[in-house]
Amino acid sequence: MFANTLRMLLLLLLTAFASKVAMMILSPHQSSLLFSAEGARALAWGLRLDLTAAAALTTLLVLLMLAGRRWGPSPRWLRPPLLLAGGWLVLTTTADAIYQLEAGRHVTFEVFTGQGLEGGLVATALTGYAAHSLTALGLLLALTLAVYRLPLSRPDAAGRRWHRDGAFLLAWLLFAVSAIRGGWSDAPQSPMSAYKIGNLELAAVAWSAPYAISYYLAKGSKRAAQQQTAEPTAADLARLADYHDTTSPWQPPARRANVLMVLLESWTAADLLSYGGQVDAAPHFDRLRARSFSTRAMYADGYRTVEGMFATFCSFPNPVGGGVAGTQLQGADYRCLPRLLKEQGWDTRFIQGSGKGIVGAFAQSLGFTHSYGKTDYGFDGTENYWGYMDDDIYRFTLDRLRGLSGPWFVTVNTGTTHDTYLPDEADYVFGKADRTALRRNVVHHADAALQRFIERLPEVLSEPTLVVLVADHTSGSAPVGLERNAIPFLMYATDGSLPTKHSPARAGQLDVAPSILDWLGGHAPWFTGRSLLRDPDQGFAHYSRGRTVSWIEGQRLLRFDVTTAQGADCFQVAENGLDISPAACTEADRPREHRARAYTRYTQSLLFKGKTGHFAQGLTGDDDGQTARLGTSAPAP
C-alpha cells in the first residue's frame, strides 16, 4: 500500500510540475522569468499548491485501491484511474495557460461561465494555440507511458492486512488533509495563496491551475465570488461624499432618442494608430474617431465580455479579481442603463454572433428584453469557431433595426475578433508570425466590416441616434504598461448634437453609461462613473487583477493590494495612455490613494450586499443604515 501510494503521488506531483513548466516555456511573458533565480523561488513556492492537487487525486486512488481488493490481487486496474488523474492535471494546466494568454488572468470563478461554449473553446485551443495543444498531447503520451511502466506492488490478501490498511489509511488522510489545508499554523489555504509570495508575476509562476479549477468546482457556482476587501469606514464615506455628486437626484431621460452601442470584441487601443499604436490596424475607426467625441484614453474594468458589460452598462466596478456573471452576484437588483431605459419605454435588445450562453443571459439580467444569438439568424454566413463574423452580425442588426420604432437601445457584440480565423489568406495583411500579427489581422478585417455597417446605418435610422463604439475588453495583448486594459472608444450623434472633440480625460468603462444618460437628459446618482460631457478633466479609471487594484487619475497610476495596508506603487502615465514608468509617490498621490481605497472598499461592500443602487444614499446618510455598515476606526491607507 505505502509503496504504491508513494509512487502514484510522486508521478502526479511530477506531472503537475512538468505541465506547469512546459506551459510557461510557451508563454513569451513568463519564459524569461522562469529561468531566473526568482522564477525558481516561485516554482518552489508553488510546489505546496501542486502537492495539494496531487494529494487530493492520490487520496481518491488510495480509496479505490482499498475498495478494489475484491477485484483481485493484481494492481493493473489502478492504471486507468491513475491516467485519468494525471490527464486532469495536464488538461487543466493547459486550459489555464491559454486563458491566461487570452484574458490576462488565471481560471478561478470562470469555471461556471463557459457552459455551452465548450466547442468554441476547444476549437480555439486547437487552432489559435496549436503549440500548447501539441505540448499537452505530448505530455499525455509521456504520462501514458509512465503510468503503464510504473511498478505497482501486488498487495496481500485483504483478510491478512485489514488492520495495517486501516492504520495506513488514517495516516494518509492526516497527511492529505494537512497538505490540502496548507498546514495547521494558519487559516486553510486557497488557490489565491499563491499571491502570498508578494509579487504578481511570481504568483503567476507559483499558481496551480489543477488546484484552482478543482477548488472552485468543489465550492459550487453559487459560492464562487468572494469579497476580498474590508468594510468601509465612516472616514471612507466622508472622503467619497466630497468627491462624488451626491446632491443630484434621479432624473429620467428627457430626450426620447435611440442609442446604438457596438461592443468591439477584444479590440485593444495598442493596435490603433490614433492611440499611439505602432501600426494602422483600424484606419476607419481612426478616421471616424477624428470626427467624433472621444477621450484621450479609456480603460476596461475587466478581461471578459461579461465584465466589460457590467462596468459599461452599470457604471459599477466588478468584484476585485473576478466578475458578476455566473456567480451568486448575478441575481442581485442592478439598476443598469438597459433596465433604466426599458422602464422608461425603450425597446432594449442585445445581439451577438455566437451562442447566447452566459453573455446573452447576463445581458437580459441587466435589462435587455431581447437577446439574439447565432441560432436566431436564419441565414447562412461566414463563421469562425465561435459563430457568425462581423459582416453577418451587422447584416442581422440592420434587419432588426428596420423593424423597430423608437426609442430603442440596441447593443451589438461583435465576433470576428473573438478568433484568429479569416476567410481568405489575403486578409492576413500583417502576416502570421505571432499572435500580435494575427490579432491585428482580425482587427483590420473587423474595421472594414465596421466601416460598411456605419455607411449603411442611415438607411435604417429615421430618428436621432447616439452611436457608441467601445471595446468590452482586450485579448492577446502584452502585459506591458496599460496595453492589456487600454481600449478604443468614441461616440457621435446622427443629429450633430455631440461636438467633435477629444476630451483630455483618461476615462474608464464606468463613464460610458453616465455619458449616454446625460446625452439623453437624465442622471442616475448610483452610477459611480462620471459623464464625459461634463467635468472633462475630472474622474478616474479603475480595474483589478487578482488582489491588486489599479487606479488611474490624471497622469498618475496607483496600484495597491486590497488586502493589506501596504502603500501603493506609483507610476507616470505617458501621453499615449499606454506606456507607464515607475515614479516615486508624492504628497499629491496620498489623497488619490485614500480615495481609491475608500472607493474600492465601499463599492465592493455594496456589490456583495446587493445594494449597488444605494451608492449615493450611503454617502449622504439617507439610506437608513441599509447600505454598508460604517466602521468607527481611522481609515486605512
C-alpha positions in Angstrom: 0.0 0.0 0.0 2.6 2.5 1.1 4.9 1.9 -2.0 2.1 2.1 -4.5 0.7 5.3 -2.9 4.1 7.0 -2.8 4.8 6.1 -6.4 1.4 7.4 -7.6 1.8 10.6 -5.5 5.2 11.3 -6.9 4.1 10.6 -10.5 1.1 13.0 -10.2 3.3 15.7 -8.5 5.8 15.4 -11.3 3.1 15.6 -13.9 1.6 18.8 -12.3 5.1 20.4 -12.1 6.2 19.4 -15.6 2.9 20.6 -17.1 3.3 23.9 -15.4 6.9 24.4 -16.6 6.1 23.3 -20.1 3.2 25.8 -20.5 5.3 28.6 -19.0 8.1 28.0 -21.5 5.5 28.6 -24.3 4.5 31.9 -22.7 6.5 34.8 -24.1 5.9 36.8 -20.9 6.9 34.1 -18.4 9.6 32.1 -20.1 12.4 34.6 -19.2 11.3 34.8 -15.6 11.0 31.0 -15.4 14.8 30.5 -15.8 15.8 33.1 -13.2 16.5 32.8 -9.5 13.2 34.5 -8.7 11.4 32.1 -11.1 13.0 29.1 -9.3 11.9 30.5 -6.0 8.3 30.9 -7.3 8.3 27.3 -8.6 9.4 26.1 -5.2 6.8 28.2 -3.5 4.1 26.7 -5.8 5.1 23.2 -5.0 2.9 23.2 -1.9 -0.1 24.0 -4.2 1.0 21.4 -6.7 1.2 18.9 -3.8 -2.3 19.8 -2.8 -3.7 18.8 -6.2 -1.6 15.7 -6.3 -2.5 14.7 -2.7 -6.3 15.1 -3.4 -6.2 13.0 -6.5 -4.0 10.3 -4.8 -6.5 10.1 -2.0 -9.1 9.1 -4.5 -6.8 6.4 -5.8 -6.0 5.2 -2.3 -9.7 4.7 -1.6 -10.1 2.9 -4.9 -7.1 0.7 -4.1 -8.7 -0.3 -0.8 -12.1 -0.9 -2.2 -10.7 -2.8 -5.2 -9.3 -5.7 -3.3 -12.4 -7.7 -4.3 -11.3 -7.4 -7.9 -8.3 -9.5 -7.3 -4.7 -9.1 -6.2 -3.4 -7.6 -9.5 -2.9 -3.8 -9.4 -3.4 -3.4 -13.2 -6.9 -2.0 -12.8 -5.3 1.0 -10.9 -3.6 2.3 -14.1 -6.7 3.7 -15.9 -7.8 5.9 -13.0 -4.2 7.0 -12.4 -4.0 8.0 -16.1 -7.3 9.9 -15.7 -6.0 11.7 -12.7 -2.8 12.7 -14.5 -4.7 13.7 -17.5 -6.8 16.1 -15.4 -3.5 17.8 -14.3 -2.3 18.2 -17.8 -5.5 19.4 -19.3 -6.4 21.9 -16.6 -2.9 23.4 -16.7 -3.1 23.7 -20.5 -6.5 25.4 -20.3 -5.4 27.8 -17.7 -2.3 28.7 -19.6 -4.4 29.5 -22.7 -6.9 31.5 -20.6 -4.0 33.5 -19.1 -2.8 34.5 -22.5 -6.3 35.4 -23.7 -7.7 37.2 -20.7 -4.7 38.1 -18.6 -5.5 36.1 -15.5 -6.0 32.5 -14.3 -9.1 30.5 -14.3 -11.0 30.7 -11.0 -14.7 31.6 -10.8 -15.0 31.3 -14.6 -15.3 27.5 -14.4 -19.1 28.1 -14.2 -19.5 30.6 -17.1 -18.3 28.6 -20.0 -21.3 26.3 -20.3 -22.4 25.9 -23.9 -19.1 27.3 -25.2 -17.1 24.1 -24.9 -16.9 23.6 -28.7 -15.6 27.1 -29.3 -13.1 26.8 -26.5 -11.7 23.5 -27.8 -11.5 24.8 -31.4 -9.7 28.0 -30.2 -7.2 25.9 -28.3 -6.5 23.6 -31.3 -6.2 26.5 -33.9 -5.1 29.5 -32.0 -2.8 27.7 -29.6 -1.5 24.8 -31.6 1.8 24.8 -29.7 0.0 24.4 -26.3 -2.3 21.7 -27.7 0.6 19.7 -29.2 2.6 20.1 -26.0 -0.4 18.9 -23.9 -0.7 15.9 -26.3 3.0 15.1 -25.8 2.6 15.3 -22.1 -0.4 13.0 -22.2 1.6 10.4 -24.3 4.5 10.6 -21.9 2.2 10.2 -18.9 0.5 7.2 -20.5 3.9 5.5 -21.0 4.9 6.3 -17.4 1.7 5.0 -16.0 1.9 1.7 -17.7 5.5 1.3 -16.8 5.1 2.3 -13.2 5.9 -0.6 -10.9 2.9 -1.3 -8.7 3.2 -3.9 -6.0 0.8 -6.8 -5.6 -1.0 -6.3 -2.3 -1.5 -9.1 0.2 -5.0 -10.6 0.7 -7.3 -8.2 2.5 -8.0 -10.6 5.3 -4.4 -10.6 6.4 -3.8 -6.8 6.3 -7.0 -5.1 7.3 -5.5 -3.7 10.5 -2.4 -2.4 8.7 -4.6 -0.9 5.9 -6.7 0.9 8.5 -3.7 2.4 10.2 -2.2 3.4 6.8 -5.5 5.0 5.7 -5.7 7.0 8.9 -2.1 8.2 8.5 -2.6 9.0 4.8 -5.8 11.0 5.4 -4.0 13.1 8.1 -1.2 13.8 5.6 -3.6 14.6 2.7 -5.8 16.9 4.8 -2.7 18.7 6.1 -1.4 19.1 2.5 -4.8 20.3 1.2 -5.3 22.7 4.1 -1.7 24.0 3.8 -0.7 23.1 7.3 -2.2 23.9 10.6 -0.4 27.1 11.6 -2.8 29.5 9.7 -6.2 29.6 8.1 -6.8 27.0 5.4 -5.1 27.9 2.1 -6.9 28.6 -1.2 -5.6 28.9 -4.7 -5.2 32.7 -4.0 -2.5 31.7 -1.5 -0.1 31.9 -4.5 -0.3 35.7 -4.1 1.3 35.4 -0.6 4.6 35.3 -2.4 4.2 39.1 -2.6 4.7 39.6 -6.3 2.0 39.3 -9.1 4.4 38.0 -11.7 5.9 35.4 -9.3 2.4 34.4 -8.1 1.6 33.6 -11.7 4.5 31.2 -11.7 3.6 29.6 -8.4 -0.1 29.2 -9.4 -1.5 25.7 -9.5 -4.2 25.5 -12.2 -5.4 22.0 -11.3 -5.9 23.0 -7.7 -7.6 26.3 -8.6 -10.1 24.7 -11.0 -10.8 21.8 -8.7 -11.2 24.2 -5.8 -13.8 26.4 -7.4 -15.7 23.4 -8.9 -15.9 22.0 -5.4 -17.1 25.3 -3.9 -20.0 25.4 -6.2 -21.2 28.1 -8.6 -23.4 29.8 -6.0 -20.4 30.5 -3.8 -18.0 31.5 -6.5 -17.5 35.2 -5.9 -15.7 36.3 -2.8 -15.3 39.7 -1.3 -11.6 40.5 -0.8 -11.9 43.9 0.8 -12.6 45.1 4.3 -15.8 47.1 5.1 -15.6 50.9 4.5 -15.1 53.2 7.5 -17.0 56.4 8.2 -14.0 58.4 7.1 -14.0 56.5 3.8 -17.6 57.6 3.1 -16.8 61.2 4.0 -14.0 61.2 1.5 -16.2 59.9 -1.2 -19.0 62.3 -0.4 -16.6 65.2 -1.0 -15.6 63.7 -4.4 -18.9 62.3 -5.9 -22.0 64.2 -6.7 -24.5 63.2 -4.0 -27.0 66.1 -4.4 -28.4 65.4 -7.9 -31.5 63.1 -7.8 -32.6 60.5 -10.3 -33.6 62.2 -13.5 -35.3 60.1 -16.2 -34.2 60.7 -19.7 -35.9 63.7 -21.3 -34.8 63.0 -24.9 -36.6 60.1 -26.4 -33.8 59.2 -28.9 -32.2 55.9 -30.0 -28.9 54.5 -28.7 -26.8 52.1 -30.6 -23.8 50.6 -28.9 -21.3 48.3 -30.5 -19.1 46.3 -28.2 -15.9 45.8 -30.2 -15.0 42.3 -29.0 -11.4 42.2 -27.8 -10.2 45.4 -29.5 -7.1 46.9 -27.9 -6.1 50.6 -28.3 -2.5 49.5 -28.8 -3.5 48.3 -32.3 -4.8 51.7 -33.3 -2.6 54.5 -34.7 -4.7 57.2 -33.2 -4.0 55.9 -29.7 -0.2 55.8 -30.3 -0.1 52.3 -31.7 2.8 51.2 -34.0 0.6 50.0 -36.8 -2.6 51.2 -38.6 -4.8 48.1 -37.9 -8.1 50.1 -37.8 -7.8 53.1 -40.2 -11.6 53.5 -40.5 -12.1 53.7 -36.7 -9.3 56.2 -36.5 -10.9 58.4 -39.2 -14.3 58.1 -37.5 -12.8 59.0 -34.2 -11.2 62.1 -35.6 -14.7 63.4 -36.3 -16.5 62.1 -33.2 -16.5 62.7 -29.4 -13.7 60.7 -27.7 -11.3 60.8 -24.9 -7.5 60.8 -24.6 -7.7 57.2 -23.3 -10.2 54.7 -22.0 -9.6 51.6 -19.9 -11.6 48.4 -19.5 -12.6 47.4 -16.0 -12.4 43.7 -16.7 -10.9 41.0 -19.0 -14.0 39.2 -20.3 -17.2 40.3 -22.2 -19.4 39.9 -19.1 -17.1 42.0 -17.0 -16.9 44.7 -19.6 -20.7 44.7 -19.9 -21.2 45.1 -16.2 -18.8 48.1 -15.9 -20.1 49.7 -19.1 -23.9 49.2 -18.5 -24.0 49.5 -14.8 -21.2 52.1 -14.1 -20.0 49.9 -11.3 -16.8 48.0 -10.7 -16.6 44.3 -11.0 -15.7 42.1 -8.0 -12.0 42.5 -7.3 -10.2 39.9 -9.4 -13.4 38.4 -10.9 -16.8 39.0 -12.4 -20.5 39.0 -11.6 -21.9 36.8 -14.3 -22.4 33.1 -13.3 -21.9 33.8 -9.6 -24.3 34.4 -6.7 -24.0 38.1 -7.5 -25.7 37.9 -10.9 -29.2 37.7 -9.4 -28.9 41.0 -7.4 -31.0 44.0 -8.1 -28.9 46.1 -10.6 -30.3 49.4 -11.9 -28.2 49.5 -15.1 -28.7 51.5 -18.2 -30.6 48.9 -20.2 -33.1 48.4 -17.4 -33.5 52.2 -16.8 -34.2 52.8 -20.4 -36.6 49.8 -20.6 -38.5 51.1 -17.6 -38.9 54.4 -19.4 -40.3 52.8 -22.6 -37.2 52.0 -24.6 -37.1 48.8 -26.7 -33.9 47.1 -25.5 -32.1 44.4 -27.5 -28.7 42.6 -27.3 -27.2 41.0 -30.5 -24.2 38.7 -30.8 -23.0 36.2 -33.4 -22.1 33.3 -31.1 -24.4 31.2 -29.0 -26.3 33.2 -26.4 -24.8 31.4 -23.5 -23.8 33.3 -20.4 -23.3 36.5 -22.3 -26.9 36.6 -23.6 -28.4 35.6 -20.3 -26.3 38.2 -18.5 -27.4 40.9 -20.9 -31.0 40.1 -20.1 -30.4 40.1 -16.4 -29.1 43.7 -16.8 -32.2 44.9 -18.6 -32.2 43.8 -22.2 -35.6 42.4 -23.1 -34.4 40.5 -26.2 -31.2 38.6 -26.7 -30.1 37.2 -30.0 -27.5 34.6 -30.9 -26.4 32.7 -33.9 -29.4 30.3 -33.8 -31.7 33.3 -34.5 -30.1 34.5 -37.7 -32.0 32.4 -40.2 -29.4 32.7 -43.0 -26.1 31.2 -43.9 -23.0 33.3 -43.4 -19.3 33.3 -42.7 -18.5 31.8 -39.3 -15.4 31.3 -37.2 -15.2 28.8 -34.4 -17.5 30.9 -32.2 -20.2 31.8 -34.6 -21.0 34.5 -37.2 -18.4 37.1 -38.2 -19.0 40.8 -38.1 -20.4 41.4 -41.6 -23.2 39.0 -40.9 -23.7 40.2 -37.4 -24.1 43.7 -38.8 -26.5 42.4 -41.5 -28.7 40.8 -38.9 -28.5 44.1 -36.9 -29.6 46.2 -39.8 -32.5 43.8 -40.4 -33.6 44.2 -36.8 -33.3 47.9 -36.8 -35.5 48.2 -39.8 -38.4 46.8 -37.9 -38.0 49.0 -34.8 -39.9 52.1 -33.8 -38.1 54.3 -31.3 -36.9 54.9 -28.9 -34.7 51.8 -28.7 -31.4 50.8 -27.1 -29.6 48.1 -29.2 -26.2 46.7 -28.3 -24.1 44.6 -30.7 -21.3 42.3 -29.5 -19.1 41.7 -32.5 -17.5 38.3 -33.3 -14.7 38.5 -35.9 -12.1 39.4 -33.2 -13.2 36.6 -31.0 -11.0 34.3 -33.1 -7.9 34.5 -35.3 -9.7 32.9 -38.3 -10.2 34.9 -41.5 -12.0 33.6 -44.6 -9.2 34.5 -47.1 -5.4 34.3 -47.0 -5.3 37.8 -48.4 -6.9 39.0 -45.2 -3.8 38.3 -43.2 -2.3 41.7 -44.1 0.1 41.6 -41.1 1.3 38.1 -41.7 1.2 35.2 -39.3 4.5 35.5 -37.5 3.0 35.7 -34.0 -0.2 36.3 -32.1 0.2 40.0 -32.2 0.1 39.9 -36.0 -2.9 37.5 -36.0 -4.7 39.8 -33.6 -4.1 42.8 -35.9 -5.3 40.9 -38.9 -8.7 40.3 -37.4 -8.9 43.9 -36.1 -8.2 45.1 -39.6 -10.8 42.8 -41.1 -13.3 43.8 -38.4 -12.6 47.5 -39.0 -13.6 47.1 -42.7 -16.8 45.5 -41.7 -17.5 48.3 -39.2 -17.0 50.8 -42.0 -19.6 49.1 -44.2 -22.0 49.0 -41.3 -21.6 52.6 -40.4 -22.1 53.6 -44.0 -25.4 51.7 -44.2 -26.8 52.9 -40.9 -28.5 55.9 -42.4 -30.7 53.5 -44.4 -32.4 52.3 -41.2 -32.3 55.4 -38.9 -35.2 57.8 -39.1 -34.7 59.4 -35.7 -31.7 61.0 -33.9 -29.5 58.2 -32.7 -26.4 58.2 -30.4 -23.8 55.7 -31.8 -21.3 54.4 -29.2 -18.3 52.3 -30.1 -16.3 50.8 -27.3 -14.4 47.6 -26.7 -15.6 45.2 -24.0 -12.1 44.2 -23.1 -8.8 43.3 -24.8 -7.3 40.0 -25.8 -3.9 38.7 -26.5 -2.2 42.0 -25.8 1.1 42.1 -23.9 1.2 42.8 -20.2 3.3 45.9 -20.9 2.2 49.2 -19.4 -1.5 49.6 -19.9 -1.9 47.7 -23.1 -4.0 44.9 -21.5 -6.7 47.4 -20.4 -6.5 50.3 -22.9 -9.5 50.2 -25.2 -10.8 52.3 -28.1 -13.9 54.5 -27.6 -15.9 57.1 -29.5 -19.5 58.3 -29.8 -21.4 60.5 -32.1 -24.9 61.7 -32.6 -26.6 61.4 -36.0 -28.2 64.8 -35.5 -24.9 66.5 -34.7 -25.8 67.2 -31.1 -22.4 65.9 -29.9 -19.3 68.0 -30.5 -16.3 66.7 -32.5 -14.0 66.8 -29.5 -11.4 64.7 -27.8 -11.7 65.2 -24.0 -8.4 65.2 -22.1 -9.9 62.7 -19.7 -8.3 59.3 -19.1 -11.7 57.6 -18.8 -13.0 54.2 -17.9 -15.9 52.0 -18.9 -17.6 53.2 -15.7 -18.1 56.6 -17.5 -19.9 55.3 -20.6 -23.4 54.8 -19.1 -23.5 58.2 -17.3 -22.4 59.9 -20.5 -25.2 58.2 -22.5 -27.8 59.0 -19.9 -26.5 62.6 -19.8 -26.9 63.0 -23.6 -30.5 61.7 -23.1 -31.1 64.4 -20.5 -31.1 62.0 -17.5 -29.0 61.3 -14.4 -28.6 58.2 -12.2 -27.0 59.1 -8.8 -25.9 55.4 -8.2 -23.7 55.4 -11.3 -20.1 55.6 -9.9 -18.5 57.0 -13.1 -18.9 60.5 -14.5 -20.5 61.9 -17.6 -17.7 62.6 -20.1 -19.8 65.5 -21.4 -19.1 67.3 -18.1 -16.0 67.7 -16.0 -13.6 66.7 -18.7 -10.5 67.0 -16.5 -12.0 65.0 -13.6 -12.7 61.4 -13.0 -10.7 58.2 -12.8 -10.3 54.8 -14.4 -10.3 51.6 -12.3 -9.5 47.9 -12.9 -8.3 45.0 -10.8 -6.3 41.8 -11.3 -6.0 39.2 -8.5 -6.0 41.2 -5.3 -4.4 44.2 -6.9 -6.4 47.3 -7.9 -5.0 49.9 -10.4 -6.4 53.4 -10.2 -5.7 56.0 -12.9 -6.3 59.6 -12.2 -4.9 62.3 -14.4 -1.4 61.2 -15.4 -0.8 59.0 -12.3 -1.4 55.3 -11.9 -1.6 53.9 -8.4 -1.5 50.2 -7.8 -2.2 48.5 -4.4 -3.2 45.2 -2.8 -6.7 45.5 -1.4 -6.0 43.0 1.4 -3.1 44.9 3.0 -2.3 48.4 4.2 1.0 48.5 2.4 1.4 51.7 0.4 0.6 51.9 -3.2 3.1 51.7 -6.1 3.1 54.8 -8.2 3.6 55.2 -12.0 3.5 58.1 -14.5 1.2 57.5 -17.5 2.6 58.6 -20.9 0.7 60.8 -23.2 -0.4 57.9 -25.4 -2.2 56.3 -22.4 -0.4 53.0 -23.0 3.1 53.4 -21.5 3.9 53.8 -17.8 7.0 54.4 -15.9 7.7 53.8 -12.2 7.7 57.0 -10.2 8.2 58.0 -6.6 4.9 58.5 -4.8 4.4 62.2 -3.8 2.2 64.0 -1.3 -0.3 64.7 -4.1 -0.7 60.9 -4.5 -1.8 60.3 -0.9 -5.3 61.7 -1.3 -5.6 59.8 -4.6 -4.7 56.5 -2.8 -7.1 57.3 0.1 -9.9 57.9 -2.3 -9.1 54.8 -4.4 -9.1 52.6 -1.4 -12.2 54.1 0.0 -14.0 53.7 -3.3 -12.9 50.1 -3.6 -14.0 49.2 -0.1 -17.3 51.0 -0.4 -18.3 49.7 -3.9 -17.2 46.1 -3.1 -19.3 46.2 0.1 -22.3 47.4 -1.8 -21.8 44.8 -4.5 -21.7 41.9 -2.2 -24.6 43.2 -0.2 -26.7 43.6 -3.3 -27.0 47.3 -2.7 -25.3 48.9 -5.7 -28.3 51.2 -6.2 -27.7 52.8 -2.8 -24.3 54.3 -3.8 -25.4 57.9 -3.3 -27.7 57.4 -0.3 -24.9 55.6 1.6 -22.7 58.7 1.1 -25.3 61.1 2.3 -26.6 59.1 5.2 -30.1 58.8 3.7 -30.1 55.1 3.4 -31.4 54.3 6.9 -28.4 52.0 7.6 -29.3 49.6 4.8 -26.1 50.0 2.9 -22.6 49.3 4.3 -22.1 49.2 8.0 -19.8 52.1 8.8 -16.7 51.5 10.8 -15.5 53.8 13.5 -11.8 53.3 13.2 -9.5 55.6 11.4 -9.3 55.0 7.7 -6.7 52.6 6.4 -4.3 54.0 3.8 
